[in-house]
Amino acid sequence: MKILKGFPATSNDDYQLNLLTLIKHAARSFGEQEIVQLLPSSEEVTRITNKKVYQRIKCLANALEGIGVKPGDKVGVLDWNTITHFELYYAIAGLGAVLLQMNPRLSAHDLSYVVNHSKPGIIVTAESLLPVAESIYDLIEGVERYIIIADKDSSAIETKLTPVYDYETLISDNKPEYDWQMIDEKAACFACYTSGTTGRPKGVYYSHRNSYLHSMQTAVSYNIGDKSSVIVFPAMFHAAAWGVPMLASLVGAKLVLPGAYSLTDMNAILKLMVNEEVTFTCGATTFFLAMLEEIRKMKERPDFSNLTILSGATEPPLAMMKGYHELTGAIVIQSYGATETTPFVTVNKIKTWLEDKLTLEEKWTLRAKHGYPITGVDIKIVDETGVEVPHDGKSVGEILVRGPWIAGKYYNSPGSEDRFTEDGYWRSEDMGMMDEEEYLKLVDRIKDLVKSGGEWISSVDMENEIMRHPAVLEATVVGVFHPKWDERPMALVVVREEDRATTSEEDIRNILRKTFAKWQIPETIVFVDEIPKTSVGKFDKKVVREQYKDIFRT
Amino acid sequence: MKILKGFPATSNDDYQLNLLTLIKHAARSFGEQEIVQLLPSSEEVTRITNKKVYQRIKCLANALEGIGVKPGDKVGVLDWNTITHFELYYAIAGLGAVLLQMNPRLSAHDLSYVVNHSKPGIIVTAESLLPVAESIYDLIEGVERYIIIADKDSSAIETKLTPVYDYETLISDNKPEYDWQMIDEKAACFACYTSGTTGRPKGVYYSHRNSYLHSMQTAVSYNIGDKSSVIVFPAMFHAAAWGVPMLASLVGAKLVLPGAYSLTDMNAILKLMVNEEVTFTCGATTFFLAMLEEIRKMKERPDFSNLTILSGATEPPLAMMKGYHELTGAIVIQSYGATETTPFVTVNKIKTWLEDKLTLEEKWTLRAKHGYPITGVDIKIVDETGVEVPHDGKSVGEILVRGPWIAGKYYNSPGSEDRFTEDGYWRSEDMGMMDEEEYLKLVDRIKDLVKSGGEWISSVDMENEIMRHPAVLEATVVGVFHPKWDERPMALVVVREEDRATTSEEDIRNILRKTFAKWQIPETIVFVDEIPKTSVGKFDKKVVREQYKDIFRT
C-alpha cells in the first residue's frame, strides 16, 4: 500500500499502543473492578481486583525476566480460561515477548509442529494440562524451562518435564514493581496458529497495535462499557479469546472466566452467569446450543434480558436464537470473523432506521445474516477474477477483508502469499454476499475445513492421511451439519476392489489416530464406489455435503 | 521516549488510521443515519444521510484538488456548526491537507497572526462570516483563493475577497467519486490554535491517528453508540468540536448540528434537542447555565432523562448540575481537557463499586470533581521539582498529561519546549489533586488565562497592552468567577501618581481595543495603589483572585 505523506502534526504519535497499557490503566481507573473465575470444583469462584491482578502481573514480569525472557522471545502457554492465563497475557506482552497460544485439543503431531515452528524458550502449563505438555516433550526442540501452574508446590508433582519452576513461587518471590518500557506497537504479543487448508497450521502473530485497536472497536461496536459484565467462553488459547479479556480491561467491565469448563458444567456456568449479572458473552454456537438445552430443562429459567450473546455459525440457527429470546430474553447476535481477523469483522444489529421498517419476521431473517462491517474494516466480495460483485443480496463471491486488525501475512509460511492481495486484503476463502443494507451473509466455505464444536479440523490433512492406507483409492472429507457440534467431519472412501472385503471403517480410523486428536476422528466413514466430481475432475464437496446434509439430523 | 523492539508481527500494521475512513465506513454501515442541522431561521432543520453527505464530500475533494489543494497544504475555514463544515472536515483530511480552524471570535490582530503562522493557500468562509474574512484580508499573506458558502451564487455577493469560488457550484460541478489514497496517520488533519500564556496563539496540529484514537476512546468512555443522538455545541473551530462529529461517524450515531447558534436561540435549540431525541452533548458550562435558565422559565419542561451533558468548568457548578437533574432528568458529567489534549482526558462517572458505598450527598461531591483518567491517557500530578505527589485528595501539584491524543509540541513555536517533559508529558499549567479513587480535582490555574463563556483570554497579553499606556506603572489581569460567563477578566492597575487625576478606565479600554475583541475587554478596571506580590516579587494573582472573588456575585 502506498502511503501519502502530509504535513507533520504536533501530536505525540510516537506514543505506542501497548497491550500492557490496558491493564495498567484498568488498575488505575477501575482498580476495584473484579475478575471472577469459576474454580475446578465448579462450585466456588475466586475473585481478584484489577489493582491486585496488576500487582501479580508485575511480579510475574520480574519472574519471567529473571529466568531469561527477553523482548522478542516466545513463551508457550497451556492453560484454560483462568486468571493465571490472564496474568500471562499481560506479563508476557509487557516484556515485549510473545505468548504462543498452545491449543491442548491439537494432536501431539500438530502441537509439536506449532511449538517447533514458533520456537518458545519456555512453556508455562497448568497442572491439569501436564499430559499434553508431556506428550510433546520428546517431539519439541529449544524449550529450556517449564513453569507449572498448580495449587500445590511443583516439587510435589511428578513429571518428566525439566527443569520445572513453580508459578506461584515465582510470583511470591518477586517484587510488585516493574518499570515497563514502551514496546514498539508493531511487535507481536500473541502467536496464534490456525488450521490451514493444505498441510500445516499457520502462524498469525498479532501486534500490540492490532490487539489494542480490535479491543477498542469491539467495545464500540458491541456497546460494552464500565457497567458491563462479560464472560469469556472462547478458549484463551484461541485468537486471544476473541480479544474479550483485553476489552474488559479497556472499558472497566467485570471479567468473568469459566476456568477449565466443559459442556457438562452447564449448571454451574448458568449459575455463575446469573450471580455475576453477565451482560455480554460470545463463543461457539455448539456451546450455546448445549446451554439452551440445559435452560429448557430448568424449572426456573434465568432472566437474561440484559444479556447479548455473540456467536458466529456458517448457518446461524434461527431456532436457537428464538429459543434464547423466548426462554430467557437474551439476544443472540451473529458475527463474522476468523483467527486472521482477531476475530471481529462484522456485527449483526438491526440498524436504527430498519427498526420501524421491518416486520418481526423480517427482523429474524435479517438476524440470521452475519451483520454489517464494523468501522475500521474494509470488506470486498469479489468474483473469481477479483472484481467486486454487486451488493444486491444475491451475487456471491469470496470475502476479502483488510484493516488494522487483519493479518497481512502468515509467519514464515512459504507458499501462503496468495492468501493476500496486493492491496492488503486477506482472502478468507469463505463465500458470501452483501445485501443492499450492507449485511453480509455467508453462503459456503471454499476452504476445506470442518468446524466441530468451535474447533477446526483440516479435511485436506485428513484426506491425505486416509489416502496413505494402501487399500484406499480415493477419499474425501467434508463437514456436515451436526445439531450438537455444529459440524462433524465425515469421510467418503473408495476402496480398491480387491481389498473391499478386508477393509473396515476401523482400519481407516486407526490410520487417522496417528496424527489426529481423538475428537477429530470421524464417526461416519462411508464406503462408496465413486466420489462425485466437478467438471475439471476435482472432488465436488458441494455435492457431497448436499447428499449427506441430513445424516446427523434426527 | 525509547521504544523497545520485539518480534515482528504478521498484522497489517501499515494500514493507517485515516480520518476519512470514519465517514467512508459510516456511509457504508450506517448509510441512512442522519445529520441534522438547525437552519439560520432557527425554525427549520435540514437533514442529510451519511451516504449522501459522503457523496458531497467526494465532490468537494475533487473540487479542492481541482483548484490546487495538495497533500500537506493548509485550508483555512471560517464556518459555524454546519453540515458544510462537517464536509470540509473530511474532504480536506481525505486529501492529506490540513484544515486550519479559524476562530471568528478572535481579534483581527490574533486571527491574522494565526493565518500568517499556518499559511493556508485557500480560505473557505460562510457568507455570514465574510466581515471577519474581510477584516483580515489586508493583514494576511499567501491566501490565493477564497470559497464562499452561501445560499445564493457568490457572484451575487459583494466582497473585497478575490478570487472567489462558490461552494455549492464547486460541489455540483464535480463528480461524486474519489479514489482516496492512504494518508500517513502521523500527518496533520486539523490545525487548532490555542491562546498562550505569553504572547501569541500556539498551533496544535492534530494527526489523523490522534483524532481517530481520541474519537474511539471517547465513544468507549462515554458509552456512545449507534442508538445515540449527539448534538455538538462546542464550536467546530475549537479543538475540532471536541471530536464529536468524528465520533458520531465512527459509532453510527445521529449527529445534530445547531448551525450558527447563539444563547438567544435557546428555545429553538431545546426544541431541536427534544425532536431529535438527543442523548449526548457537551459544551461550555456558560452555555448550559443559560439553557437551564431557559428551562426554568418553561411551563412544560423537556424530558432529558436519557441525556448526558458533558462539561468542564474549573469549579463545577453543583447547583446547575442538580438543577438539570431535578428539572429534566439529565445527568451533567464533568471532564478535564484542553485544545492540547483533543480534548478528553478524564470522565466523571460514579464507578460501579462506589454506587452502593456512597450517600447521595457524597455522590454529588464526587460529581463536582473532574473525573478519572480515560484509558490510554497517562496523568501525573507533580510538585515543583517534578516529583509525583500522593493521590490522597489533598496534595496539590501541576497536572501533566501524555498519550496518543496529547500534544507532543507546539507548531513552530520557539521557546515553548519547556511545556513538554523529556518523557513526553504535556505540562498543563493547571493545578490539581487526585483522590484515593483516582478522581482528579482542579484547584487552580497557573497559566494566566481567563475563560469567559468558553473562550480564552490571555491575561498576560492584556497586561502587556495595558502597560503600553504611558500613565500605567503596573497592571495585572485575573479571571474572576462570573455567574453567566463562568469567568470574566478584571484588571488591577497602578497609575503613576502624577497621572492619577487624568487617567480613566475608558483610557485603559481604548488601548485594549486595538488588539482585543470587544467581548474580551474587561468591564471592571480597578485603580489601586499597589498590587499584591509574592515573596519573589511577582504579582500574586492568587491573592488578587481571592480578594475580588465575589465582585460579580449578586
Interface residues (C-beta under 8 A of the other chain):
Chain A: M1 K2 I3 L4 K5 G6 F7 P8 A9 T10 S11 N12 D13 D14 Y15 Q16 L17 T21 L22 H25 A26 R28 S29 F30 G31 E32 Q33 P71 G72 D73 K74 G96 A97 V98 Q181 M182 I183 D184 E185 K186 A187 A188 C189 G203 V204 Y205 Y206 S207 H208 R209 N210 L213 M216 Q217 A219 V220 N223 G225 D226 K227 S249 L250 V251 G252 K254 K349 K351 T352 W353 Y372 P373 I374 T375 G376 V377 R402 G403 P404 W405 I406 A407 G408 K409 Y410 Y411 G424 W426 E437 E438
Chain B: M1 K2 I3 L4 K5 G6 F7 P8 A9 T10 S11 N12 D13 D14 Y15 Q16 L17 T21 L22 H25 A26 R28 S29 F30 G31 E32 Q33 P71 G72 D73 K74 G96 A97 V98 Q181 M182 I183 D184 E185 K186 A187 A188 C189 G203 V204 Y205 Y206 S207 H208 R209 N210 L213 M216 Q217 A219 V220 N223 G225 D226 K227 S249 L250 V251 G252 K254 K349 K351 T352 W353 Y372 P373 I374 T375 G376 V377 R402 G403 P404 W405 I406 A407 G408 K409 Y410 Y411 G424 W426 E437 E438
